[in-house]
Amino acid sequence: MGMKKVRITVYGAQQICASCVGAPGSKDTYEWLQAAIGRKYMTEAIGYEYIDIDAPPEVAKHQQFSQRVIEEDMFYPIVFVNDELVAEGIPRLKTIYQALDKHDLKRR
């Protein structure tokens, strides 16, 4: 019985979202999430990726969503757990933990 991998994807940009002034930057939030999640869950089953919306990798879904963030003036960083959008703007750990709990991850 293989362990199913959970992917946390954070979309953001170097420049702080205009509506999120005073909040940490996207990359800082990405690193903070890794540390916070690592304190609560066993991390072997969790993979992380950071997508810069201004220079997304050549993967269609990342390019399309990055374009959507820009066109719709969405607040970033935006956090996905697998394909579920769980946070936009300033992420709340409680919401992210609830999404992770749906995947039966082992806790520390």
Steps between C-alpha positions, in 0.01 A plus 500: 500500500685812375479830674315757294692824451337832579620799297491850643532763230548868577449757225651839567726777379805685617297819534256495792133498402366857507215397731735314734732786598662423833469126445803278436602442140392193305838326526514569876150356535604191302794439736286573809239246385765230459625560855151519655374189320820314586439560871155340483525228233747236394635652181595191297162509324502875431657665199529876453528722196518875461376658178600857418198644316727740310716215367308171527662175384403363162220288639160585354303496827753727673513743208120511476446553872777762520328690218168473683653643820626802305186554289257463791714699747490211745671545837822303532662289621247238402531157660377173352492161670508268200242663271298671773545875545519543879635852552519829315685802634608449858471123564355366824666187636172364637349491149810338353512242780133415436580436133802286593295299750276383214802306369559300820857619548692369799541756777807547711 
